[in-house]
Amino acid sequence: MISEQFGLYFLAVIIAVFTPGPAVMLGITNSIRHGMAAAIIGALGCVTGTGLMGGLSAMGLGALIMTSGLLFTIVHYVGAGYLIWLGIRMWRNSRKADLPTAEPSGTGKEAFRPLRLYVRGFLVSASNPKAIAFFTALFPLFIDQNAPLAGQFIVLDGTFVVMSFSSIVIYALLAARSRAFLIGTGRKWFDRISGGIFVSFGIALGASGR
């Protein structure tokens, strides 16, 4: 892979990761509800899932999943269902903002669970088979078949992971500026809008074809 090819790949990655999707929306939600530490933990979970998808594609399993109708369908609908479940849960949590005894988001033992945040981020990325389709289609365009493949795949996958993490953190930082408002009177509407977006993502994923 020559430098010109990597430049084109980097541009494609920038466009892909900075286009808001479920991972970015999760980072924004974590930032608003729990703070930047939670957003970073969730982002680490997301990029772990993303890196796994890239690794599977590099090992040829991406092509296997794409040609296996049953396996693809299972992962496809599990991912869609998970996003819808997240959205419904956020919508239901919005009602807690109306309760005078409800703790502000980001406080209390139940509000911040690093492992749960990490796993949730991982599932959001790893349960989306479109990531495998993306990597399976993208990687071959920038691979030099006359050079060692392992190193090239590591560079391609690593670049995507780093830039994906960066995009989530940047969006989370921007969202953190509105945190004071959104954990107060605006929290209810933020949770409802976020929930609606996640449900929309899930429905769109479930309705999309192979």
C-alpha positions as CSV (number, residue, x, y, z in Angstrom):
1,M,0.0,0.0,0.0
2,I,1.6,3.2,-1.2
3,S,1.3,6.6,0.5
4,E,-1.2,7.9,-2.2
5,Q,-3.5,4.9,-1.5
6,F,-3.3,5.4,2.2
7,G,-4.2,9.1,1.7
8,L,-7.4,8.1,-0.2
9,Y,-8.2,5.4,2.5
10,F,-7.7,8.0,5.3
11,L,-10.1,10.4,3.5
12,A,-12.7,7.6,3.2
13,V,-12.3,6.8,6.9
14,I,-12.7,10.4,7.9
15,I,-16.0,10.6,6.0
16,A,-17.2,7.3,7.4
17,V,-16.4,7.9,11.1
18,F,-17.6,11.5,11.3
19,T,-20.9,10.7,9.7
20,P,-23.1,10.3,12.9
21,G,-24.3,6.8,13.6
22,P,-25.1,4.7,16.6
23,A,-21.6,4.8,18.1
24,V,-21.4,8.6,17.9
25,M,-24.9,8.9,19.3
26,L,-24.0,6.6,22.2
27,G,-20.9,8.7,22.9
28,I,-23.0,11.9,23.0
29,T,-25.6,10.2,25.2
30,N,-22.9,8.9,27.6
31,S,-21.3,12.4,27.7
32,I,-24.5,14.1,28.5
33,R,-25.8,11.7,31.1
34,H,-22.6,10.6,32.9
35,G,-19.7,12.8,31.8
36,M,-16.6,12.5,29.6
37,A,-15.1,9.5,31.5
38,A,-18.2,7.5,30.6
39,A,-18.1,8.7,27.0
40,I,-14.4,7.5,26.7
41,I,-15.2,4.1,28.2
42,G,-18.1,3.6,25.9
43,A,-16.0,4.7,23.0
44,L,-13.4,2.1,23.9
45,G,-16.1,-0.5,23.8
46,C,-17.3,0.8,20.4
47,V,-13.8,0.7,18.8
48,T,-13.2,-2.8,20.3
49,G,-16.2,-4.0,18.4
50,T,-15.1,-2.1,15.3
51,G,-11.6,-3.5,15.5
52,L,-13.1,-7.0,15.8
53,M,-15.2,-6.5,12.7
54,G,-12.1,-5.3,10.8
55,G,-10.1,-8.3,12.0
56,L,-12.9,-10.7,11.0
57,S,-12.9,-9.2,7.5
58,A,-9.2,-9.4,7.2
59,M,-9.2,-13.1,8.1
60,G,-11.9,-13.8,5.5
61,L,-14.7,-14.4,7.9
62,G,-16.4,-11.3,6.7
63,A,-16.9,-12.8,3.3
64,L,-18.2,-16.0,4.9
65,I,-20.8,-14.1,6.9
66,M,-21.8,-12.1,3.8
67,T,-22.3,-15.3,1.8
68,S,-24.1,-17.1,4.7
69,G,-27.7,-15.9,4.5
70,L,-28.8,-17.4,7.8
71,L,-25.8,-16.1,9.8
72,F,-26.0,-12.7,8.3
73,T,-29.8,-12.5,9.0
74,I,-29.3,-13.5,12.6
75,V,-26.6,-10.9,13.3
76,H,-28.5,-8.4,11.3
77,Y,-31.7,-8.6,13.3
78,V,-29.9,-9.0,16.7
79,G,-28.1,-5.8,16.0
80,A,-31.4,-4.0,15.0
81,G,-33.2,-5.3,18.0
82,Y,-30.5,-4.2,20.4
83,L,-30.6,-0.6,19.0
84,I,-34.4,-0.5,19.3
85,W,-34.1,-1.9,22.9
86,L,-31.6,0.8,23.8
87,G,-33.9,3.5,22.4
88,I,-37.0,2.2,24.2
89,R,-35.0,2.1,27.5
90,M,-33.8,5.7,27.0
91,W,-37.4,6.8,26.3
92,R,-38.6,5.1,29.5
93,N,-35.7,6.7,31.5
94,S,-36.9,10.1,30.3
95,R,-39.9,9.8,32.7
96,K,-37.5,9.7,35.7
97,A,-36.6,13.3,35.0
98,D,-40.1,14.3,36.1
99,L,-39.7,12.7,39.5
100,P,-38.6,15.1,42.2
101,T,-36.6,12.3,43.9
102,A,-34.7,11.3,40.9
103,E,-30.9,11.7,41.1
104,P,-29.2,13.7,38.4
105,S,-27.6,11.6,35.8
106,G,-24.0,10.9,36.5
107,T,-24.4,10.6,40.3
108,G,-24.9,7.7,42.5
109,K,-23.7,4.2,42.4
110,E,-26.2,3.0,39.7
111,A,-25.5,6.0,37.3
112,F,-21.9,5.0,36.3
113,R,-21.0,1.4,35.7
114,P,-17.8,1.3,33.6
115,L,-18.1,-2.4,32.6
116,R,-21.7,-1.9,31.5
117,L,-20.8,1.2,29.5
118,Y,-17.9,-0.7,27.8
119,V,-20.1,-3.7,27.0
120,R,-22.9,-1.5,25.6
121,G,-20.4,0.3,23.3
122,F,-19.0,-3.0,22.2
123,L,-22.4,-4.5,21.4
124,V,-23.5,-1.4,19.5
125,S,-20.6,-1.8,17.1
126,A,-20.1,-5.6,17.1
127,S,-23.8,-6.3,16.5
128,N,-23.9,-4.3,13.2
129,P,-23.1,-6.6,10.3
130,K,-22.9,-3.5,8.0
131,A,-19.4,-2.9,9.5
132,I,-18.3,-6.3,8.1
133,A,-19.8,-5.4,4.8
134,F,-18.0,-2.0,4.8
135,F,-14.6,-3.5,5.7
136,T,-15.0,-6.4,3.2
137,A,-15.7,-3.9,0.4
138,L,-13.1,-1.3,1.5
139,F,-10.0,-3.2,2.4
140,P,-9.4,-4.9,-1.0
141,L,-9.3,-1.4,-2.6
142,F,-6.2,-0.4,-0.7
143,I,-4.3,-3.7,-0.5
144,D,-1.1,-4.3,-2.4
145,Q,-1.2,-8.1,-3.1
146,N,2.5,-8.1,-3.8
147,A,3.4,-6.9,-0.3
148,P,2.9,-8.7,3.1
149,L,-0.8,-8.6,3.9
150,A,-0.8,-8.8,7.7
151,G,1.0,-5.5,8.1
152,Q,-1.3,-3.8,5.7
153,F,-4.5,-5.1,7.4
154,I,-3.1,-3.9,10.8
155,V,-2.5,-0.4,9.4
156,L,-6.0,-0.2,7.8
157,D,-7.8,-1.6,10.8
158,G,-5.8,0.4,13.3
159,T,-6.3,3.6,11.4
160,F,-10.1,3.1,11.3
161,V,-10.1,2.2,15.1
162,V,-8.1,5.3,16.0
163,M,-10.2,7.7,13.9
164,S,-13.4,6.1,15.0
165,F,-12.4,6.7,18.7
166,S,-11.4,10.2,17.9
167,S,-14.7,11.1,16.3
168,I,-16.7,9.7,19.2
169,V,-14.6,11.7,21.7
170,I,-14.9,14.9,19.6
171,Y,-18.7,14.6,19.4
172,A,-18.8,13.8,23.1
173,L,-16.7,16.9,24.0
174,L,-19.0,19.1,22.0
175,A,-22.0,17.6,23.7
176,A,-20.5,18.0,27.1
177,R,-20.8,21.8,26.7
178,S,-24.5,21.4,26.9
179,R,-24.5,19.0,29.8
180,A,-25.5,21.6,32.4
181,F,-28.7,22.3,30.6
182,L,-29.4,18.7,29.5
183,I,-29.1,17.1,32.9
184,G,-31.6,19.7,34.2
185,T,-34.8,20.8,32.5
186,G,-33.7,19.5,29.1
187,R,-32.8,16.0,30.2
188,K,-36.3,14.6,29.6
189,W,-36.3,15.8,26.0
190,F,-32.7,14.8,25.4
191,D,-33.5,11.2,26.5
192,R,-36.6,11.1,24.4
193,I,-34.9,12.4,21.3
194,S,-31.9,10.1,21.9
195,G,-34.2,7.2,22.3
196,G,-36.1,8.0,19.2
197,I,-32.9,8.2,17.2
198,F,-31.7,4.8,18.4
199,V,-35.1,3.3,17.6
200,S,-34.8,4.9,14.1
201,F,-31.3,3.4,13.7
202,G,-32.6,0.0,14.7
203,I,-35.6,0.1,12.4
204,A,-33.4,1.3,9.5
205,L,-30.9,-1.5,10.1
206,G,-33.6,-4.1,10.3
207,A,-35.4,-2.8,7.2
208,S,-32.2,-2.5,5.1
209,G,-31.3,-5.3,2.7
210,R,-28.1,-7.2,2.3
